[in-house]
Amino acid sequence: MVEATLTFCCGPDCGKETTSTLKCPTCLKEGLNMVFCDQSCFRRNWAQHKNIHKKPDADSYDPFPKFSYAGNVKPAYPLTPRREVPAHIPRPDYAQNGKPVTEIKNDRTGKIKVLDEKEIKALRVVCALAREVIDIAAAAVKPGVTTDEIDEIVHNETIKRNAYPSPLNYWNYPKSVCTSVNEVICHGIPDKRPLQDGDIVNLDVTLYKNGFHADLNETYYVGEKATANKDLVNLVETTRESLELAISSVKPGLAIRQLGEIIEAHAKKNNVSVVRSYCGHGINTLFHCQPDIPHYAKNKAVGVCKPGIVFTIEPMLNMGTYRDNLWPDNWTSTTADGLPSAQFEHTLLVTEDGVEVLTSRNKKSPGGPVKRIA
């Protein structure tokens, strides 16, 4: 028996199953197989949907030509259409209409979830798969490869593992991975810009499987020019080390606010700054939940580490100012001065006597530390 193919509305704030054949006129001309459930859904989602359309006589274009960019990185549209997820793969609540209702309800409780052994076992499985996916994507990082090509790799490898790419349609995010290049701090949207020799790029991968999310990211050097750049190496390696130092301190009884003290002390020692607008977070059956994990000193984070709680630490360090700017896409965050930013992240389980890194690297993982340049 052949499995029936389900059709879903391509409206970012809809996503419901539909029998409609209504297509955008431009998509129809371009041969794109995307449908809307009705006219009101089409009109409501037009502003975001049109980003996938080509412009006459332009292979790629800047969708925000009047925006004042802080650095040299600019978006390269059109975005490719939203990649499909097979109907048999279980998906989180926001996959349909972009709104994480369960998270919103949970935020009102202020409670930090403690996982039991069965839940921890399920989480280990998805964390191991997330490591596999990011390693495959990282192996493709080289000059000339576009971030959209990396998104396709992440999406396909996630689907192969019967998992859902957690970023896809989370608050209407259009892609399956975040790719943050050079001065982009986080939440960069994969597009047609090719990576260049001398770039750095952060790949932020999250998988959802068996009811649990696993989240990790790493910053990778692109080409030999990047690893020969003294200041860039200092930034990336300091960020990597700051995460390792913070992780090594995790144990029952540690006040969560202390993690920021450890990270900022190492950042200052190496003359880089700590981003304050974004933080680590609890993660389990929810993509983001309590506790919040600020990365800067003198923060007022609530909570103490207890066995069975799971969270991410994901410091973002900048070569210059810690301040950030947001692009008009309402996702891409860059440094305010256009200087580079780096980030590393692991999903962590607090144990009875310390911490378990659920998304740890292995001997075959691409990337890894680079010796500082004297």
N, C-alpha and C positions, 0 to 999 in steps of 0.2 A: 504494500500500500504506500502511495506517495503522500508525504506529509503536506497538508494544505499550507499555502503561503498566505500569511496575513498582511494586510495593508494598513499602514498607520498614517495619520495626518502628519504632514511635515511641519506644521506650525509649531514653533518652539514652545509656545505656552499651551499647546493642546496635546498632540501626540496620541490621540485616542484611535482605536481601531475604527476603520471606516470602509464602506463600499463605494465611496465617492470616486469619480474619475475627473474631478475638477482640477485643472492645472493652471498655473500662472502662464500667461501668453508667451513670456520670454522663455520660460522653461520648455514650453512646447516647441518653440523654434530651435532651441539648443539641444533638444532630444533628451532632456533630463526627466527621469522617471520619478517625479515627486507630485503628490496630490494633496489638496486641502479638503477638509470635510465639508466646508460650505463657504459662501462668499464673505460672511462676517469674519470668519477665522482668517481668510486670506487678507482682508483689509487690515485686521488687527496686527498681523505678523509681517506686513509688507516691509516695514523699515529694516528689519533684521534679515528677512528672506532675500532682499535684493542684493545682498553682499555676495551672493554666489554667481551673479550675472557678469558676463564679460563686458568690457567696454570696447566700442569700435576702434580698430587700429591700435590697440594696446594689449600687449601680452599680460602686463600687470600694471597696477596703478595704486596710488595713495588715496584712500577713501576720505582722508581728512586733510586736504591740501592747505587749509587755512590754520591748522593747528600748529602751535609752536613747540616742536619736539626739543627735548633737552639734549639729546645726543644724535648719533648718526643712524641709529636703527629706526626704520619706518615700516609700517605695515605694507604688505604686497598682496593686494586683492586682485581678482576675486577669490574668495574662499571656495574650497570644494564643497559640494553638497554634504549634508550630514550623513555620516556613514551608518549603514543599517545594522541592527542587531537582530539575529534570528529570533523568531517568536518563542522558541523553546527555552531560551535563556532567561532565568528569573532576573528581575530588575528591581531596583529600589523605587520607592514611591514617587520620586521626582522625575523619573524617566519619562513619564507620560506628559506632564504639563510644566515641568521645570521647578515646581515648588516642593521643597522637602518638608512636608507637613509634619511628619513624625519628629524631625529635629526641632521644629518650631515649638511643638507641644512639650518636648523634653526640656527645652531651654527654660521653660517656666518653672520647672521643678528645682533646678540648681543642684541636682544630685549627681554624684560621680558613681558610675556603674562598676561593680566588682564582678568579674567573670568567674564562673565555676570551671571545673576541669574539662567538662564536655565543650564548653564554649571556647576555652583556650585551645583545645585540640583543633577545633574548626578554624580558628583564627590562624593558627600556625600553617595550616594548609594553604590558605589564600595568601599569606605573607610569602611563602616559598614560591608560589606562582608569580606574584608581583615581582620578586627578584628575578625570576627567569625572564619576564617580559622586559624589564628595564635593561637587563644585560643584552638582550637581543637588539633592542633599539639603540643602545649605546655603541654597539659594534658597527652600526651604520653611520655614526657621526664622522664626517670628513668634509673637507672643502667641496662645494658644489652640490651637496645634498640639501634639499629644502626641508624646512621644518614640517611642511605638510606631508612629505614622504615619510618622515619619522612618525607622524600621527597615524598614517596608514599602517605602518609596521606594528605600532602599539595596539591599534584597534584589532587588526587581524590576529595577532598573537594572543590577545585577550580572549577573543571569540573562540579560537582554537582550544582554549582551556575551559570552555563553557562558562566563562565569567563575563561580567558586564564592566565596561570601562567607566568607573565611577564619575569622572568629570563630565561625561556626555549628558548634556541638558540639565546639569546641576545649576539651578538658578538661570537656566537657559544658556549655559556655556555651550558653544557650538562644536567642540572637538573632544577627542578621547584622551588627550594628554595636554599638559601645559609645557610649552617650550620657551624658555626665557633666555634671550641672547644679549650678551654684553651688559648694557645699562638697564635692561629689563630685570626688575627685582623678582617678580613672580607673575603668574597668570598670563604669560604670553600666549597668544592664540596662533597655532601653527598656520603658516601661509606659504606663499610662493617665493619668499626670500631664500636664496641659497646661502648656506653657511660659508664663511670665508676663512682662509688661513689667517690666524691671529684672533679669531673669535673665541669666546667661551659660551657654552650653552648648558642651561639647566633643563633636565628632563624630570618632570614631576608625574609619576605614574601611580594610579590608584585602581585597584581591582575590587569588584564586589562578587562574592561567590558564597554559596551556602549561608546567606544571610549576614555575612561579615565583610567589612572593608579592610583593605591593607594599603598603606600609603608610604611612599618613599620617594626621595629625589636625590640626584647627584648633579654636580657641575662638572662638565667635561671640557678639556682643551681641544680646540679645533686646529690641527696642523702644527707645524714646528714653530711658527712665529709666536704662537700662544705660549708654549713652554719655554721660549727664549725671552719672554717679557718679564723682567724682574718684578715689577710692581704687580702684574697680573698673577704671577705665581704666589707672591706674598699674600694677596687677597684670597685666592682660592684655597691655599693650604692653611691659612689662618682660620678660614671658615670651617674647613674639614676638621681641624684640630679642636676648634671650639665645641663642635658637636661631640667629639670623642671625650673631651674633658667633662662636659655636662653629663654624658651617659655614665661615665665612670663614677659619678657621685650619687647616682640614683640608688636608693635603698629605702626600705620601710622607715618612716619617721622623718624623711627629708621634706622640708617645707618647699613647695613647688616654686615659690618666689625666689629661692636661692639659686635656681638654675640660671636665671638672668645675671646674677652677680658673677657667676663663673664665666659665662660667655663674654660679658662685656669686659671683664678684667683681661682676658686673653686678646680681645679685639684691640683694646687700648694699648696693650703692650706691643702690638704689631702695627699701630697707626692706621687702623681702619675703624669704621663706625658701625653701629648696630641699628638696623631698621626697627622702628617702634610700632608701625601701623599694622603689622601682621604677626601672628604668633602660632605656636604649636597648639595641639588640641587633643582632647580625648577622641578615641576612635574605637568602634566595635561594630554593633549592628547599625550604627549611625556613622555617616561620613565625618561629621564634626559634632562634638558635644563637649561636656565638661570633663576634665578641667581645661582652662585656658593656660597656655605655657608661654608667657612673655620671655623674650630673650635679652632684655636690657636690665640694667641694675636699678635698684630701688623701685621695683614694680610692686603692685599690691595684689598679686595673684592669690587666690583662695585655694586652700587644700593642702593635704599632706600625702606623701606617697604611701600606699597600702598594698599589700600583696593582692594580686588579681586585677588591679586597674591597668588599663592600656592607654597610652597616649603617644603623641609624636613630639619630638624636639626637632626644630627645623630652622636654625639660625640663618638669617639673611644679613650679610655684612657688605658694606659699601666702601669703595676706595676713597670716596670723598664724604660729602654730607650724608647724614642718615635720613634726610627728608626725601619724600617721594612725590611723584606726579602721576595722575591717572589719565590715560588716553581717552578719547571720546567713545571708544568701544565699551567703556565702563568695566573693563577687565584688566587690561595691560597696565601694570604699575612699573614706573621707571624711577631711577634716581633723579633728583631735582637738578643736579648739576651735569648730568650726562656721563658721569664716570661709571666704570663697571661695578657690578654687584654679583655676589656668588651666594649659593645656598646648598645645604645638605640636610637630609632628613632621614630618620628611621622611625619605624613603629616599634614601641618598647613595652614590655610586660614587666611590671614590678613583681619580683618573686619574694619568697620568705627571707632571703638573705642578700638580695641585690637586684639585678636587672637582667632580663633576657632580651637581646636584640633580635626581634622576629624577622627583620628584613636584612639581616647581615650579608655582607659580601662573601663571596667564596673565591677560591684560588683562580678561577677562570673569569671572574668579573672584569669587564673592560674598565679602563680608567685607573683610579688609584693614585696614591700620593706621588708627587713630583718633588725632587730635591730643590730646595730654595737656591736662588742664584746669589752668590756673594757680591 
